[in-house]
Amino acid sequence: MSDYSVNQSRADMVAGLFCAFSFALSGLAIALKPGLLAPVAILLALAAARMTSAHRTLAGIAVIVAALAFFFGMIVAISTDNPLF
């Protein structure tokens, strides 16, 4: 096994972790502070998309989910008079 394939698999693992963390932050953004958590989730998903080619589709879905979490989190926060940030 060459060093390139080992580094590639490590980058894929980190990108998968970033995607999973982005999904978790997106879920929290709907219920808590969407102005703070959803942009962080979007940035994590974008970093994961740039980091790997194996999880690029998963990272794209994570970006879409985080953007929807921002939108719906803002709606929930405004409707319930919760803080946005």
C-alpha positions as CSV (number, residue, x, y, z in Angstrom):
1,M,0.0,0.0,0.0
2,S,1.5,3.3,-1.0
3,D,1.6,6.4,1.1
4,Y,-0.8,8.2,-1.3
5,S,-3.6,5.6,-0.8
6,V,-3.1,5.8,3.0
7,N,-3.4,9.6,2.9
8,Q,-6.4,9.4,0.6
9,S,-8.3,7.0,2.9
10,R,-7.5,9.3,5.9
11,A,-8.9,12.3,4.0
12,D,-12.0,10.3,3.1
13,M,-12.5,9.3,6.7
14,V,-12.2,12.9,7.9
15,A,-14.5,14.1,5.1
16,G,-17.1,11.5,6.2
17,L,-16.7,12.7,9.8
18,F,-17.2,16.3,8.7
19,C,-20.4,15.3,6.8
20,A,-21.8,13.4,9.8
21,F,-21.0,16.4,12.1
22,S,-22.7,18.7,9.5
23,F,-25.8,16.6,9.6
24,A,-25.9,16.7,13.4
25,L,-25.4,20.5,13.5
26,S,-28.2,20.9,10.9
27,G,-30.5,19.0,13.1
28,L,-29.6,21.1,16.1
29,A,-29.9,24.3,14.0
30,I,-33.6,23.7,13.5
31,A,-34.3,23.6,17.2
32,L,-31.7,25.9,18.7
33,K,-29.9,28.9,17.1
34,P,-30.0,28.6,13.3
35,G,-28.0,31.8,12.7
36,L,-25.0,30.3,14.4
37,L,-25.2,26.5,13.8
38,A,-26.4,26.3,10.2
39,P,-23.6,28.3,8.7
40,V,-21.0,26.2,10.5
41,A,-22.7,23.1,9.2
42,I,-22.6,24.5,5.7
43,L,-18.9,25.3,6.0
44,L,-18.1,21.9,7.3
45,A,-20.0,20.3,4.4
46,L,-18.2,22.5,1.9
47,A,-14.8,21.6,3.4
48,A,-15.7,17.9,3.2
49,A,-16.7,18.3,-0.5
50,R,-13.4,19.9,-1.3
51,M,-11.4,17.4,0.8
52,T,-12.4,14.2,-0.9
53,S,-13.9,12.7,-4.1
54,A,-15.3,9.6,-2.5
55,H,-17.8,11.4,-0.3
56,R,-18.6,14.3,-2.7
57,T,-22.2,13.3,-3.1
58,L,-22.7,12.9,0.6
59,A,-21.1,16.3,1.2
60,G,-23.4,17.8,-1.4
61,I,-26.4,16.4,0.3
62,A,-25.0,17.8,3.6
63,V,-24.8,21.2,2.1
64,I,-28.4,21.1,0.9
65,V,-29.6,19.7,4.3
66,A,-27.7,22.5,6.1
67,A,-29.2,25.2,3.9
68,L,-32.7,23.8,4.4
69,A,-32.0,23.6,8.2
70,F,-31.0,27.3,8.1
71,F,-34.2,28.2,6.3
72,F,-36.6,26.1,8.4
73,G,-34.7,27.0,11.6
74,M,-35.2,30.7,10.9
75,I,-38.9,30.1,10.4
76,V,-39.2,28.1,13.6
77,A,-37.1,30.7,15.6
78,I,-39.2,33.6,14.3
79,S,-42.5,31.8,14.9
80,T,-41.6,30.8,18.5
81,D,-39.8,34.1,19.4
82,N,-36.5,32.2,20.0
83,P,-33.2,33.9,19.5
84,L,-31.7,33.7,16.0
85,F,-28.1,33.8,17.2
